[in-house]
Amino acid sequence: MNEDARLDLGRRQRLGMVEAVWGEHKSAEQITAVMLGLRQAGELALVTRVSAEKAVAVERLLTDELGPVGADPRPQHHPLARCLTWPAPPPANPAFGRVAVLSGGSSDLAVASEARLALACHGVASDLVLDVGVAGLHRLLAELEGLRRARVLIACAGMEGALPTVLAGLLPQPVIGVPVAVGYGVSAGGQAALMGMLASCAPGLTVVNIDNGYGAAMAALRILQLVTGTGSAAREEGT
């Protein structure tokens, strides 16, 4: 088994976050070694961008390493989010409240699902608000009352990426925009959405990189930790 990974086992203590592992360009052997190391250290493993085929290969390697499935369940593959987790995410912490994850359309669902799973891995509950892109603005307006109850809004949008700007102009909570690589021609793999969000006239809008649902979730987590006094920075302020 490949043992060349150097795990960041102090990230939870430093930042209040578990270490996330980028899986797309790692082999099944590398992912298996990392997940075993995190598991042996008592940490939750979150591996992003894992295809169904690679997840099956990881399951097979873990069975070779640990034997047949017993009392300890194997990692779970989340096909829509394209992630592996091991063990299951913890129960939601009510102190965090809820995050609303919005998508302009169902084509944005994979990125939105990655954000929701990353939040769940840190005990943050979220609600998915689907198909509220600005092409049908009435659908978003119908959701505003419910959205006011969320502490943070994560808005995933492709095409011209206008959804986060509209949200940040209507609601007072922190809004985190996630440009999605969806759209024809000049959408350019999410570049148009990214540039539109970066050029937004809505004050205070935060923008992460293209398709970075995980990054948006961690930005939301930092906000929630500060608000609730559960992050390391908030704890140090209180000492």
Rosetta blueprint (number, residue, H / E / L):
1 M L
2 N L
3 E L
4 D L
5 A L
6 R L
7 L L
8 D L
9 L L
10 G L
11 R H
12 R H
13 Q H
14 R H
15 L H
16 G L
17 M L
18 V L
19 E L
20 A E
21 V E
22 W E
23 G L
24 E L
25 H L
26 K L
27 S L
28 A H
29 E H
30 Q H
31 I H
32 T H
33 A H
34 V H
35 M H
36 L H
37 G H
38 L H
39 R H
40 Q H
41 A L
42 G L
43 E L
44 L L
45 A E
46 L E
47 V E
48 T E
49 R L
50 V L
51 S L
52 A H
53 E H
54 K H
55 A H
56 V H
57 A H
58 V H
59 E H
60 R H
61 L H
62 L H
63 T H
64 D H
65 E H
66 L H
67 G L
68 P L
69 V L
70 G L
71 A L
72 D L
73 P L
74 R L
75 P L
76 Q E
77 H E
78 H E
79 P L
80 L L
81 A L
82 R L
83 C E
84 L E
85 T E
86 W E
87 P L
88 A L
89 P L
90 P L
91 P L
92 A L
93 N L
94 P H
95 A H
96 F H
97 G L
98 R E
99 V E
100 A E
101 V E
102 L E
103 S E
104 G L
105 G L
106 S H
107 S H
108 D H
109 L H
110 A H
111 V H
112 A H
113 S H
114 E H
115 A H
116 R H
117 L H
118 A H
119 L H
120 A H
121 C L
122 H L
123 G L
124 V L
125 A E
126 S E
127 D E
128 L E
129 V E
130 L L
131 D L
132 V L
133 G L
134 V H
135 A H
136 G H
137 L H
138 H H
139 R H
140 L H
141 L H
142 A L
143 E L
144 L H
145 E H
146 G H
147 L H
148 R L
149 R L
150 A L
151 R L
152 V E
153 L E
154 I E
155 A E
156 C E
157 A E
158 G L
159 M L
160 E L
161 G L
162 A L
163 L H
164 P H
165 T H
166 V H
167 L H
168 A H
169 G H
170 L H
171 L L
172 P L
173 Q L
174 P L
175 V E
176 I E
177 G E
178 V E
179 P E
180 V L
181 A L
182 V L
183 G L
184 Y L
185 G H
186 V H
187 S H
188 A H
189 G H
190 G H
191 Q H
192 A H
193 A H
194 L H
195 M H
196 G H
197 M H
198 L H
199 A L
200 S L
201 C L
202 A L
203 P L
204 G L
205 L L
206 T E
207 V E
208 V L
209 N L
210 I L
211 D L
212 N L
213 G H
214 Y H
215 G H
216 A H
217 A H
218 M H
219 A H
220 A H
221 L H
222 R H
223 I H
224 L H
225 Q H
226 L H
227 V H
228 T H
229 G L
230 T L
231 G L
232 S H
233 A H
234 A H
235 R H
236 E H
237 E H
238 G H
239 T L
